[in-house]
Amino acid sequence: MQDWAGVFIPLVLFILLSPGLLCQIPGKCRFIEFGNFHTSAVSIVVHAVIFFCFAAIFLIAIGVHMDLGS
């Protein structure tokens, strides 16, 4: 069996944490803006740090495993 958590969790986090898709931290006018579909260099860095933290928590600290197949 193969462990697919290393593929699936970062994929979902990448989609959900794309700057401007669901939220943008920091926004252009407010600290958090929702669904504006815009981005900036600062928000890309902030979302990358958040992505790395969540990926490390799920994959290393908690140790999530997803075994698919036979």
CHARMM-style PDB file with segment names, atoms N, HN, CA, C and O in Angstrom:
ATOM      1  N   MET     1       0.833  -1.192   0.000  1.00  0.00      PROA
ATOM      2  CA  MET     1       0.000   0.000   0.000  1.00  0.00      PROA
ATOM      3  C   MET     1       0.873   1.251   0.000  1.00  0.00      PROA
ATOM      4  O   MET     1       1.992   1.250   0.513  1.00  0.00      PROA
ATOM      5  N   GLN     2       0.345   2.291  -0.575  1.00  0.00      PROA
ATOM      6  HN  GLN     2      -0.564   2.292  -0.992  1.00  0.00      PROA
ATOM      7  CA  GLN     2       1.066   3.545  -0.635  1.00  0.00      PROA
ATOM      8  C   GLN     2       0.378   4.580   0.246  1.00  0.00      PROA
ATOM      9  O   GLN     2      -0.846   4.595   0.370  1.00  0.00      PROA
ATOM     10  N   ASP     3       1.180   5.438   0.849  1.00  0.00      PROA
ATOM     11  HN  ASP     3       2.175   5.426   0.748  1.00  0.00      PROA
ATOM     12  CA  ASP     3       0.650   6.496   1.698  1.00  0.00      PROA
ATOM     13  C   ASP     3       0.421   7.738   0.837  1.00  0.00      PROA
ATOM     14  O   ASP     3       1.378   8.370   0.390  1.00  0.00      PROA
ATOM     15  N   TRP     4      -0.842   8.085   0.604  1.00  0.00      PROA
ATOM     16  HN  TRP     4      -1.619   7.571   0.967  1.00  0.00      PROA
ATOM     17  CA  TRP     4      -1.206   9.201  -0.255  1.00  0.00      PROA
ATOM     18  C   TRP     4      -1.429  10.492   0.513  1.00  0.00      PROA
ATOM     19  O   TRP     4      -1.816  11.489  -0.097  1.00  0.00      PROA
ATOM     20  N   ALA     5      -1.204  10.523   1.812  1.00  0.00      PROA
ATOM     21  HN  ALA     5      -0.889   9.713   2.307  1.00  0.00      PROA
ATOM     22  CA  ALA     5      -1.418  11.739   2.596  1.00  0.00      PROA
ATOM     23  C   ALA     5      -0.454  12.845   2.164  1.00  0.00      PROA
ATOM     24  O   ALA     5      -0.815  14.022   2.173  1.00  0.00      PROA
ATOM     25  N   GLY     6       0.761  12.471   1.790  1.00  0.00      PROA
ATOM     26  HN  GLY     6       1.054  11.514   1.784  1.00  0.00      PROA
ATOM     27  CA  GLY     6       1.745  13.463   1.350  1.00  0.00      PROA
ATOM     28  C   GLY     6       1.386  14.142   0.038  1.00  0.00      PROA
ATOM     29  O   GLY     6       1.938  15.194  -0.285  1.00  0.00      PROA
ATOM     30  N   VAL     7       0.471  13.558  -0.718  1.00  0.00      PROA
ATOM     31  HN  VAL     7       0.023  12.704  -0.455  1.00  0.00      PROA
ATOM     32  CA  VAL     7       0.009  14.153  -1.972  1.00  0.00      PROA
ATOM     33  C   VAL     7      -1.324  14.866  -1.778  1.00  0.00      PROA
ATOM     34  O   VAL     7      -1.509  15.997  -2.225  1.00  0.00      PROA
ATOM     35  N   PHE     8      -2.237  14.196  -1.114  1.00  0.00      PROA
ATOM     36  HN  PHE     8      -2.087  13.276  -0.750  1.00  0.00      PROA
ATOM     37  CA  PHE     8      -3.604  14.700  -1.011  1.00  0.00      PROA
ATOM     38  C   PHE     8      -3.721  15.926  -0.094  1.00  0.00      PROA
ATOM     39  O   PHE     8      -4.396  16.892  -0.450  1.00  0.00      PROA
ATOM     40  N   ILE     9      -3.085  15.903   1.060  1.00  0.00      PROA
ATOM     41  HN  ILE     9      -2.536  15.118   1.349  1.00  0.00      PROA
ATOM     42  CA  ILE     9      -3.198  17.023   2.009  1.00  0.00      PROA
ATOM     43  C   ILE     9      -2.595  18.307   1.441  1.00  0.00      PROA
ATOM     44  O   ILE     9      -3.258  19.342   1.501  1.00  0.00      PROA
ATOM     45  N   PRO    10      -1.373  18.302   0.892  1.00  0.00      PROA
ATOM     46  CA  PRO    10      -0.877  19.541   0.283  1.00  0.00      PROA
ATOM     47  C   PRO    10      -1.714  20.026  -0.902  1.00  0.00      PROA
ATOM     48  O   PRO    10      -1.840  21.232  -1.115  1.00  0.00      PROA
ATOM     49  N   LEU    11      -2.287  19.098  -1.675  1.00  0.00      PROA
ATOM     50  HN  LEU    11      -2.185  18.118  -1.502  1.00  0.00      PROA
ATOM     51  CA  LEU    11      -3.147  19.504  -2.789  1.00  0.00      PROA
ATOM     52  C   LEU    11      -4.372  20.262  -2.284  1.00  0.00      PROA
ATOM     53  O   LEU    11      -4.706  21.325  -2.807  1.00  0.00      PROA
ATOM     54  N   VAL    12      -5.031  19.723  -1.280  1.00  0.00      PROA
ATOM     55  HN  VAL    12      -4.759  18.859  -0.855  1.00  0.00      PROA
ATOM     56  CA  VAL    12      -6.213  20.389  -0.716  1.00  0.00      PROA
ATOM     57  C   VAL    12      -5.832  21.712  -0.071  1.00  0.00      PROA
ATOM     58  O   VAL    12      -6.531  22.710  -0.248  1.00  0.00      PROA
ATOM     59  N   LEU    13      -4.730  21.733   0.675  1.00  0.00      PROA
ATOM     60  HN  LEU    13      -4.162  20.923   0.818  1.00  0.00      PROA
ATOM     61  CA  LEU    13      -4.291  22.991   1.293  1.00  0.00      PROA
ATOM     62  C   LEU    13      -3.924  24.036   0.250  1.00  0.00      PROA
ATOM     63  O   LEU    13      -4.222  25.218   0.427  1.00  0.00      PROA
ATOM     64  N   PHE    14      -3.279  23.614  -0.841  1.00  0.00      PROA
ATOM     65  HN  PHE    14      -3.037  22.654  -0.985  1.00  0.00      PROA
ATOM     66  CA  PHE    14      -2.912  24.558  -1.897  1.00  0.00      PROA
ATOM     67  C   PHE    14      -4.149  25.191  -2.525  1.00  0.00      PROA
ATOM     68  O   PHE    14      -4.165  26.391  -2.802  1.00  0.00      PROA
ATOM     69  N   ILE    15      -5.177  24.387  -2.749  1.00  0.00      PROA
ATOM     70  HN  ILE    15      -5.163  23.412  -2.524  1.00  0.00      PROA
ATOM     71  CA  ILE    15      -6.405  24.920  -3.343  1.00  0.00      PROA
ATOM     72  C   ILE    15      -7.106  25.857  -2.366  1.00  0.00      PROA
ATOM     73  O   ILE    15      -7.533  26.947  -2.747  1.00  0.00      PROA
ATOM     74  N   LEU    16      -7.226  25.440  -1.118  1.00  0.00      PROA
ATOM     75  HN  LEU    16      -6.879  24.555  -0.808  1.00  0.00      PROA
ATOM     76  CA  LEU    16      -7.944  26.254  -0.139  1.00  0.00      PROA
ATOM     77  C   LEU    16      -7.181  27.513   0.274  1.00  0.00      PROA
ATOM     78  O   LEU    16      -7.798  28.534   0.580  1.00  0.00      PROA
ATOM     79  N   LEU    17      -5.861  27.452   0.287  1.00  0.00      PROA
ATOM     80  HN  LEU    17      -5.360  26.623   0.039  1.00  0.00      PROA
ATOM     81  CA  LEU    17      -5.071  28.589   0.747  1.00  0.00      PROA
ATOM     82  C   LEU    17      -4.521  29.446  -0.389  1.00  0.00      PROA
ATOM     83  O   LEU    17      -3.626  30.259  -0.157  1.00  0.00      PROA
ATOM     84  N   SER    18      -5.027  29.288  -1.603  1.00  0.00      PROA
ATOM     85  HN  SER    18      -5.754  28.628  -1.791  1.00  0.00      PROA
ATOM     86  CA  SER    18      -4.605  30.157  -2.696  1.00  0.00      PROA
ATOM     87  C   SER    18      -5.057  31.578  -2.391  1.00  0.00      PROA
ATOM     88  O   SER    18      -6.241  31.802  -2.142  1.00  0.00      PROA
ATOM     89  N   PRO    19      -4.134  32.551  -2.404  1.00  0.00      PROA
ATOM     90  CA  PRO    19      -4.506  33.919  -2.034  1.00  0.00      PROA
ATOM     91  C   PRO    19      -5.596  34.471  -2.940  1.00  0.00      PROA
ATOM     92  O   PRO    19      -5.465  34.461  -4.164  1.00  0.00      PROA
ATOM     93  N   GLY    20      -6.672  34.953  -2.327  1.00  0.00      PROA
ATOM     94  HN  GLY    20      -6.777  34.961  -1.332  1.00  0.00      PROA
ATOM     95  CA  GLY    20      -7.765  35.553  -3.062  1.00  0.00      PROA
ATOM     96  C   GLY    20      -8.897  34.613  -3.391  1.00  0.00      PROA
ATOM     97  O   GLY    20      -9.982  35.076  -3.741  1.00  0.00      PROA
ATOM     98  N   LEU    21      -8.694  33.303  -3.292  1.00  0.00      PROA
ATOM     99  HN  LEU    21      -7.812  32.927  -3.007  1.00  0.00      PROA
ATOM    100  CA  LEU    21      -9.758  32.367  -3.626  1.00  0.00      PROA
ATOM    101  C   LEU    21     -10.836  32.380  -2.548  1.00  0.00      PROA
ATOM    102  O   LEU    21     -11.972  32.770  -2.822  1.00  0.00      PROA
ATOM    103  N   LEU    22     -10.509  31.971  -1.352  1.00  0.00      PROA
ATOM    104  HN  LEU    22      -9.587  31.654  -1.130  1.00  0.00      PROA
ATOM    105  CA  LEU    22     -11.455  32.049  -0.238  1.00  0.00      PROA
ATOM    106  C   LEU    22     -11.235  33.304   0.584  1.00  0.00      PROA
ATOM    107  O   LEU    22     -12.180  34.007   0.942  1.00  0.00      PROA
ATOM    108  N   CYS    23      -9.965  33.575   0.879  1.00  0.00      PROA
ATOM    109  HN  CYS    23      -9.197  33.004   0.588  1.00  0.00      PROA
ATOM    110  CA  CYS    23      -9.639  34.780   1.648  1.00  0.00      PROA
ATOM    111  C   CYS    23      -8.254  35.263   1.244  1.00  0.00      PROA
ATOM    112  O   CYS    23      -7.473  34.531   0.636  1.00  0.00      PROA
ATOM    113  N   GLN    24      -7.970  36.506   1.594  1.00  0.00      PROA
ATOM    114  HN  GLN    24      -8.605  37.100   2.088  1.00  0.00      PROA
ATOM    115  CA  GLN    24      -6.663  37.094   1.343  1.00  0.00      PROA
ATOM    116  C   GLN    24      -6.192  37.755   2.628  1.00  0.00      PROA
ATOM    117  O   GLN    24      -6.867  38.633   3.165  1.00  0.00      PROA
ATOM    118  N   ILE    25      -5.026  37.329   3.121  1.00  0.00      PROA
ATOM    119  HN  ILE    25      -4.478  36.616   2.685  1.00  0.00      PROA
ATOM    120  CA  ILE    25      -4.439  37.887   4.329  1.00  0.00      PROA
ATOM    121  C   ILE    25      -3.066  38.407   3.956  1.00  0.00      PROA
ATOM    122  O   ILE    25      -2.279  37.589   3.479  1.00  0.00      PROA
ATOM    123  N   PRO    26      -2.689  39.631   4.107  1.00  0.00      PROA
ATOM    124  CA  PRO    26      -3.524  40.801   4.367  1.00  0.00      PROA
ATOM    125  C   PRO    26      -4.196  41.275   3.085  1.00  0.00      PROA
ATOM    126  O   PRO    26      -3.651  41.124   1.991  1.00  0.00      PROA
ATOM    127  N   GLY    27      -5.363  41.839   3.229  1.00  0.00      PROA
ATOM    128  HN  GLY    27      -5.806  41.963   4.117  1.00  0.00      PROA
ATOM    129  CA  GLY    27      -6.100  42.355   2.081  1.00  0.00      PROA
ATOM    130  C   GLY    27      -5.600  43.725   1.671  1.00  0.00      PROA
ATOM    131  O   GLY    27      -4.688  44.272   2.291  1.00  0.00      PROA
ATOM    132  N   LYS    28      -6.191  44.275   0.637  1.00  0.00      PROA
ATOM    133  HN  LYS    28      -6.933  43.831   0.134  1.00  0.00      PROA
ATOM    134  CA  LYS    28      -5.789  45.604   0.174  1.00  0.00      PROA
ATOM    135  C   LYS    28      -6.374  46.713   1.041  1.00  0.00      PROA
ATOM    136  O   LYS    28      -5.713  47.720   1.293  1.00  0.00      PROA
ATOM    137  N   CYS    29      -7.615  46.532   1.497  1.00  0.00      PROA
ATOM    138  HN  CYS    29      -8.152  45.713   1.292  1.00  0.00      PROA
ATOM    139  CA  CYS    29      -8.266  47.558   2.319  1.00  0.00      PROA
ATOM    140  C   CYS    29      -8.428  47.130   3.774  1.00  0.00      PROA
ATOM    141  O   CYS    29      -8.430  47.976   4.669  1.00  0.00      PROA
ATOM    142  N   ARG    30      -8.564  45.835   4.021  1.00  0.00      PROA
ATOM    143  HN  ARG    30      -8.562  45.148   3.295  1.00  0.00      PROA
ATOM    144  CA  ARG    30      -8.748  45.302   5.367  1.00  0.00      PROA
ATOM    145  C   ARG    30      -7.686  44.252   5.634  1.00  0.00      PROA
ATOM    146  O   ARG    30      -6.930  43.864   4.742  1.00  0.00      PROA
ATOM    147  N   PHE    31      -7.643  43.796   6.894  1.00  0.00      PROA
ATOM    148  HN  PHE    31      -8.257  44.111   7.618  1.00  0.00      PROA
ATOM    149  CA  PHE    31      -6.678  42.747   7.222  1.00  0.00      PROA
ATOM    150  C   PHE    31      -7.025  41.438   6.527  1.00  0.00      PROA
ATOM    151  O   PHE    31      -6.143  40.765   5.993  1.00  0.00      PROA
ATOM    152  N   ILE    32      -8.309  41.071   6.529  1.00  0.00      PROA
ATOM    153  HN  ILE    32      -9.025  41.617   6.963  1.00  0.00      PROA
ATOM    154  CA  ILE    32      -8.772  39.865   5.840  1.00  0.00      PROA
ATOM    155  C   ILE    32      -9.880  40.256   4.874  1.00  0.00      PROA
ATOM    156  O   ILE    32     -10.853  40.902   5.263  1.00  0.00      PROA
ATOM    157  N   GLU    33      -9.731  39.864   3.620  1.00  0.00      PROA
ATOM    158  HN  GLU    33      -8.940  39.339   3.304  1.00  0.00      PROA
ATOM    159  CA  GLU    33     -10.777  40.072   2.621  1.00  0.00      PROA
ATOM    160  C   GLU    33     -11.192  38.709   2.087  1.00  0.00      PROA
ATOM    161  O   GLU    33     -10.351  37.834   1.880  1.00  0.00      PROA
ATOM    162  N   PHE    34     -12.475  38.533   1.867  1.00  0.00      PROA
ATOM    163  HN  PHE    34     -13.158  39.243   2.036  1.00  0.00      PROA
ATOM    164  CA  PHE    34     -13.006  37.244   1.444  1.00  0.00      PROA
ATOM    165  C   PHE    34     -13.464  37.294  -0.009  1.00  0.00      PROA
ATOM    166  O   PHE    34     -14.211  38.190  -0.401  1.00  0.00      PROA
ATOM    167  N   GLY    35     -13.011  36.321  -0.808  1.00  0.00      PROA
ATOM    168  HN  GLY    35     -12.404  35.593  -0.489  1.00  0.00      PROA
ATOM    169  CA  GLY    35     -13.470  36.121  -2.170  1.00  0.00      PROA
ATOM    170  C   GLY    35     -13.265  37.291  -3.105  1.00  0.00      PROA
ATOM    171  O   GLY    35     -14.150  37.598  -3.904  1.00  0.00      PROA
ATOM    172  N   ASN    36     -12.111  37.962  -3.028  1.00  0.00      PROA
ATOM    173  HN  ASN    36     -11.392  37.713  -2.379  1.00  0.00      PROA
ATOM    174  CA  ASN    36     -11.906  39.110  -3.907  1.00  0.00      PROA
ATOM    175  C   ASN    36     -11.128  38.757  -5.175  1.00  0.00      PROA
ATOM    176  O   ASN    36     -11.066  39.573  -6.094  1.00  0.00      PROA
ATOM    177  N   PHE    37     -10.535  37.562  -5.249  1.00  0.00      PROA
ATOM    178  HN  PHE    37     -10.585  36.899  -4.502  1.00  0.00      PROA
ATOM    179  CA  PHE    37      -9.786  37.070  -6.413  1.00  0.00      PROA
ATOM    180  C   PHE    37      -8.624  37.981  -6.808  1.00  0.00      PROA
ATOM    181  O   PHE    37      -8.246  38.028  -7.979  1.00  0.00      PROA
ATOM    182  N   HSD    38      -8.054  38.706  -5.840  1.00  0.00      PROA
ATOM    183  HN  HSD    38      -8.361  38.668  -4.889  1.00  0.00      PROA
ATOM    184  CA  HSD    38      -6.852  39.512  -6.059  1.00  0.00      PROA
ATOM    185  C   HSD    38      -5.750  38.972  -5.160  1.00  0.00      PROA
ATOM    186  O   HSD    38      -6.019  38.227  -4.217  1.00  0.00      PROA
ATOM    187  N   THR    39      -4.518  39.346  -5.450  1.00  0.00      PROA
ATOM    188  HN  THR    39      -4.299  39.952  -6.216  1.00  0.00      PROA
ATOM    189  CA  THR    39      -3.405  38.907  -4.627  1.00  0.00      PROA
ATOM    190  C   THR    39      -2.314  39.965  -4.641  1.00  0.00      PROA
ATOM    191  O   THR    39      -2.339  40.887  -5.457  1.00  0.00      PROA
ATOM    192  N   SER    40      -1.372  39.829  -3.745  1.00  0.00      PROA
ATOM    193  HN  SER    40      -1.351  39.081  -3.082  1.00  0.00      PROA
ATOM    194  CA  SER    40      -0.203  40.705  -3.691  1.00  0.00      PROA
ATOM    195  C   SER    40       0.981  39.858  -3.236  1.00  0.00      PROA
ATOM    196  O   SER    40       0.811  38.709  -2.830  1.00  0.00      PROA
ATOM    197  N   ALA    41       2.172  40.430  -3.308  1.00  0.00      PROA
ATOM    198  HN  ALA    41       2.310  41.364  -3.638  1.00  0.00      PROA
ATOM    199  CA  ALA    41       3.368  39.681  -2.918  1.00  0.00      PROA
ATOM    200  C   ALA    41       3.350  39.354  -1.430  1.00  0.00      PROA
ATOM    201  O   ALA    41       3.773  38.272  -1.022  1.00  0.00      PROA
ATOM    202  N   VAL    42       2.863  40.282  -0.625  1.00  0.00      PROA
ATOM    203  HN  VAL    42       2.519  41.160  -0.956  1.00  0.00      PROA
ATOM    204  CA  VAL    42       2.805  40.045   0.821  1.00  0.00      PROA
ATOM    205  C   VAL    42       1.830  38.921   1.143  1.00  0.00      PROA
ATOM    206  O   VAL    42       2.126  38.078   1.990  1.00  0.00      PROA
ATOM    207  N   SER    43       0.674  38.891   0.485  1.00  0.00      PROA
ATOM    208  HN  SER    43       0.434  39.576  -0.203  1.00  0.00      PROA
ATOM    209  CA  SER    43      -0.297  37.840   0.759  1.00  0.00      PROA
ATOM    210  C   SER    43       0.206  36.482   0.277  1.00  0.00      PROA
ATOM    211  O   SER    43      -0.134  35.462   0.878  1.00  0.00      PROA
ATOM    212  N   ILE    44       0.997  36.440  -0.778  1.00  0.00      PROA
ATOM    213  HN  ILE    44       1.273  37.268  -1.266  1.00  0.00      PROA
ATOM    214  CA  ILE    44       1.578  35.176  -1.239  1.00  0.00      PROA
ATOM    215  C   ILE    44       2.526  34.625  -0.181  1.00  0.00      PROA
ATOM    216  O   ILE    44       2.517  33.426   0.096  1.00  0.00      PROA
ATOM    217  N   VAL    45       3.339  35.487   0.407  1.00  0.00      PROA
ATOM    218  HN  VAL    45       3.347  36.462   0.181  1.00  0.00      PROA
ATOM    219  CA  VAL    45       4.273  35.054   1.447  1.00  0.00      PROA
ATOM    220  C   VAL    45       3.519  34.581   2.683  1.00  0.00      PROA
ATOM    221  O   VAL    45       3.859  33.546   3.256  1.00  0.00      PROA
ATOM    222  N   VAL    46       2.497  35.329   3.100  1.00  0.00      PROA
ATOM    223  HN  VAL    46       2.221  36.169   2.634  1.00  0.00      PROA
ATOM    224  CA  VAL    46       1.720  34.962   4.282  1.00  0.00      PROA
ATOM    225  C   VAL    46       1.016  33.620   4.058  1.00  0.00      PROA
ATOM    226  O   VAL    46       1.031  32.762   4.941  1.00  0.00      PROA
ATOM    227  N   HSD    47       0.409  33.434   2.902  1.00  0.00      PROA
ATOM    228  HN  HSD    47       0.397  34.131   2.185  1.00  0.00      PROA
ATOM    229  CA  HSD    47      -0.281  32.180   2.611  1.00  0.00      PROA
ATOM    230  C   HSD    47       0.704  31.018   2.484  1.00  0.00      PROA
ATOM    231  O   HSD    47       0.361  29.890   2.836  1.00  0.00      PROA
ATOM    232  N   ALA    48       1.923  31.267   1.988  1.00  0.00      PROA
ATOM    233  HN  ALA    48       2.201  32.183   1.702  1.00  0.00      PROA
ATOM    234  CA  ALA    48       2.936  30.210   1.906  1.00  0.00      PROA
ATOM    235  C   ALA    48       3.369  29.760   3.300  1.00  0.00      PROA
ATOM    236  O   ALA    48       3.563  28.567   3.536  1.00  0.00      PROA
ATOM    237  N   VAL    49       3.520  30.702   4.213  1.00  0.00      PROA
ATOM    238  HN  VAL    49       3.362  31.671   4.021  1.00  0.00      PROA
ATOM    239  CA  VAL    49       3.885  30.355   5.596  1.00  0.00      PROA
ATOM    240  C   VAL    49       2.765  29.564   6.259  1.00  0.00      PROA
ATOM    241  O   VAL    49       3.020  28.574   6.944  1.00  0.00      PROA
ATOM    242  N   ILE    50       1.522  30.004   6.055  1.00  0.00      PROA
ATOM    243  HN  ILE    50       1.315  30.809   5.498  1.00  0.00      PROA
ATOM    244  CA  ILE    50       0.371  29.283   6.615  1.00  0.00      PROA
ATOM    245  C   ILE    50       0.288  27.882   6.020  1.00  0.00      PROA
ATOM    246  O   ILE    50       0.021  26.919   6.740  1.00  0.00      PROA
ATOM    247  N   PHE    51       0.513  27.758   4.709  1.00  0.00      PROA
ATOM    248  HN  PHE    51       0.730  28.540   4.124  1.00  0.00      PROA
ATOM    249  CA  PHE    51       0.504  26.446   4.039  1.00  0.00      PROA
ATOM    250  C   PHE    51       1.550  25.525   4.650  1.00  0.00      PROA
ATOM    251  O   PHE    51       1.251  24.372   4.959  1.00  0.00      PROA
ATOM    252  N   PHE    52       2.774  26.018   4.828  1.00  0.00      PROA
ATOM    253  HN  PHE    52       3.017  26.955   4.576  1.00  0.00      PROA
ATOM    254  CA  PHE    52       3.844  25.199   5.391  1.00  0.00      PROA
ATOM    255  C   PHE    52       3.511  24.763   6.815  1.00  0.00      PROA
ATOM    256  O   PHE    52       3.755  23.614   7.184  1.00  0.00      PROA
ATOM    257  N   CYS    53       2.958  25.668   7.613  1.00  0.00      PROA
ATOM    258  HN  CYS    53       2.760  26.601   7.313  1.00  0.00      PROA
ATOM    259  CA  CYS    53       2.602  25.327   8.991  1.00  0.00      PROA
ATOM    260  C   CYS    53       1.531  24.245   9.043  1.00  0.00      PROA
ATOM    261  O   CYS    53       1.667  23.279   9.793  1.00  0.00      PROA
ATOM    262  N   PHE    54       0.465  24.395   8.255  1.00  0.00      PROA
ATOM    263  HN  PHE    54       0.355  25.180   7.646  1.00  0.00      PROA
ATOM    264  CA  PHE    54      -0.598  23.389   8.243  1.00  0.00      PROA
ATOM    265  C   PHE    54      -0.093  22.049   7.696  1.00  0.00      PROA
ATOM    266  O   PHE    54      -0.449  20.995   8.224  1.00  0.00      PROA
ATOM    267  N   ALA    55       0.731  22.080   6.645  1.00  0.00      PROA
ATOM    268  HN  ALA    55       1.020  22.936   6.216  1.00  0.00      PROA
ATOM    269  CA  ALA    55       1.259  20.838   6.087  1.00  0.00      PROA
ATOM    270  C   ALA    55       2.147  20.128   7.109  1.00  0.00      PROA
ATOM    271  O   ALA    55       2.073  18.908   7.253  1.00  0.00      PROA
ATOM    272  N   ALA    56       2.979  20.882   7.813  1.00  0.00      PROA
ATOM    273  HN  ALA    56       3.039  21.873   7.695  1.00  0.00      PROA
ATOM    274  CA  ALA    56       3.829  20.277   8.841  1.00  0.00      PROA
ATOM    275  C   ALA    56       3.009  19.707   9.982  1.00  0.00      PROA
ATOM    276  O   ALA    56       3.327  18.637  10.501  1.00  0.00      PROA
ATOM    277  N   ILE    57       1.954  20.410  10.378  1.00  0.00      PROA
ATOM    278  HN  ILE    57       1.696  21.280   9.956  1.00  0.00      PROA
ATOM    279  CA  ILE    57       1.107  19.913  11.457  1.00  0.00      PROA
ATOM    280  C   ILE    57       0.421  18.622  11.051  1.00  0.00      PROA
ATOM    281  O   ILE    57       0.433  17.653  11.811  1.00  0.00      PROA
ATOM    282  N   PHE    58      -0.182  18.589   9.861  1.00  0.00      PROA
ATOM    283  HN  PHE    58      -0.192  19.376   9.244  1.00  0.00      PROA
ATOM    284  CA  PHE    58      -0.924  17.409   9.438  1.00  0.00      PROA
ATOM    285  C   PHE    58      -0.015  16.219   9.132  1.00  0.00      PROA
ATOM    286  O   PHE    58      -0.343  15.088   9.492  1.00  0.00      PROA
ATOM    287  N   LEU    59       1.112  16.455   8.480  1.00  0.00      PROA
ATOM    288  HN  LEU    59       1.378  17.373   8.188  1.00  0.00      PROA
ATOM    289  CA  LEU    59       1.938  15.340   8.023  1.00  0.00      PROA
ATOM    290  C   LEU    59       2.951  14.873   9.058  1.00  0.00      PROA
ATOM    291  O   LEU    59       3.231  13.677   9.146  1.00  0.00      PROA
ATOM    292  N   ILE    60       3.506  15.792   9.841  1.00  0.00      PROA
ATOM    293  HN  ILE    60       3.278  16.763   9.769  1.00  0.00      PROA
ATOM    294  CA  ILE    60       4.567  15.414  10.772  1.00  0.00      PROA
ATOM    295  C   ILE    60       4.046  15.293  12.202  1.00  0.00      PROA
ATOM    296  O   ILE    60       4.230  14.258  12.843  1.00  0.00      PROA
ATOM    297  N   ALA    61       3.398  16.342  12.707  1.00  0.00      PROA
ATOM    298  HN  ALA    61       3.248  17.183  12.187  1.00  0.00      PROA
ATOM    299  CA  ALA    61       2.981  16.348  14.112  1.00  0.00      PROA
ATOM    300  C   ALA    61       1.848  15.362  14.379  1.00  0.00      PROA
ATOM    301  O   ALA    61       1.920  14.579  15.326  1.00  0.00      PROA
ATOM    302  N   ILE    62       0.808  15.394  13.557  1.00  0.00      PROA
ATOM    303  HN  ILE    62       0.749  16.030  12.788  1.00  0.00      PROA
ATOM    304  CA  ILE    62      -0.323  14.496  13.755  1.00  0.00      PROA
ATOM    305  C   ILE    62      -0.051  13.139  13.120  1.00  0.00      PROA
ATOM    306  O   ILE    62      -0.473  12.111  13.649  1.00  0.00      PROA
ATOM    307  N   GLY    63       0.644  13.128  12.004  1.00  0.00      PROA
ATOM    308  HN  GLY    63       0.987  13.964  11.575  1.00  0.00      PROA
ATOM    309  CA  GLY    63       0.973  11.864  11.330  1.00  0.00      PROA
ATOM    310  C   GLY    63      -0.190  11.255  10.584  1.00  0.00      PROA
ATOM    311  O   GLY    63      -0.466  10.063  10.724  1.00  0.00      PROA
ATOM    312  N   VAL    64      -0.879  12.066   9.786  1.00  0.00      PROA
ATOM    313  HN  VAL    64      -0.654  13.034   9.672  1.00  0.00      PROA
ATOM    314  CA  VAL    64      -2.016  11.582   9.018  1.00  0.00      PROA
ATOM    315  C   VAL    64      -1.519  10.637   7.917  1.00  0.00      PROA
ATOM    316  O   VAL    64      -0.561  10.946   7.208  1.00  0.00      PROA
ATOM    317  N   HSD    65      -2.177   9.494   7.788  1.00  0.00      PROA
ATOM    318  HN  HSD    65      -2.955   9.243   8.364  1.00  0.00      PROA
ATOM    319  CA  HSD    65      -1.842   8.513   6.738  1.00  0.00      PROA
ATOM    320  C   HSD    65      -3.123   8.178   5.968  1.00  0.00      PROA
ATOM    321  O   HSD    65      -4.199   8.052   6.552  1.00  0.00      PROA
ATOM    322  N   MET    66      -2.986   8.039   4.665  1.00  0.00      PROA
ATOM    323  HN  MET    66      -2.112   8.142   4.190  1.00  0.00      PROA
ATOM    324  CA  MET    66      -4.099   7.649   3.800  1.00  0.00      PROA
ATOM    325  C   MET    66      -3.615   6.501   2.925  1.00  0.00      PROA
ATOM    326  O   MET    66      -2.872   6.720   1.968  1.00  0.00      PROA
ATOM    327  N   ASP    67      -4.023   5.296   3.241  1.00  0.00      PROA
ATOM    328  HN  ASP    67      -4.627   5.118   4.018  1.00  0.00      PROA
ATOM    329  CA  ASP    67      -3.642   4.123   2.482  1.00  0.00      PROA
ATOM    330  C   ASP    67      -4.751   3.783   1.497  1.00  0.00      PROA
ATOM    331  O   ASP    67      -5.855   3.413   1.897  1.00  0.00      PROA
ATOM    332  N   LEU    68      -4.455   3.908   0.212  1.00  0.00      PROA
ATOM    333  HN  LEU    68      -3.559   4.208  -0.113  1.00  0.00      PROA
ATOM    334  CA  LEU    68      -5.418   3.611  -0.837  1.00  0.00      PROA
ATOM    335  C   LEU    68      -4.939   2.410  -1.628  1.00  0.00      PROA
ATOM    336  O   LEU    68      -3.737   2.215  -1.808  1.00  0.00      PROA
ATOM    337  N   GLY    69      -5.844   1.636  -2.081  1.00  0.00      PROA
ATOM    338  HN  GLY    69      -6.820   1.795  -1.935  1.00  0.00      PROA
ATOM    339  CA  GLY    69      -5.505   0.484  -2.887  1.00  0.00      PROA
ATOM    340  C   GLY    69      -5.475  -0.789  -2.069  1.00  0.00      PROA
ATOM    341  O   GLY    69      -5.946  -0.837  -0.933  1.00  0.00      PROA
ATOM    342  N   SER    70      -4.910  -1.818  -2.677  1.00  0.00      PROA
ATOM    343  HN  SER    70      -4.528  -1.779  -3.600  1.00  0.00      PROA
ATOM    344  CA  SER    70      -4.889  -3.123  -1.997  1.00  0.00      PROA
ATOM    345  C   SER    70      -3.531  -3.453  -1.442  1.00  0.00      PROA
ATOM    346  OT1 SER    70      -3.349  -4.513  -0.844  1.00  0.00      PROA
TER     347      SER     70
END
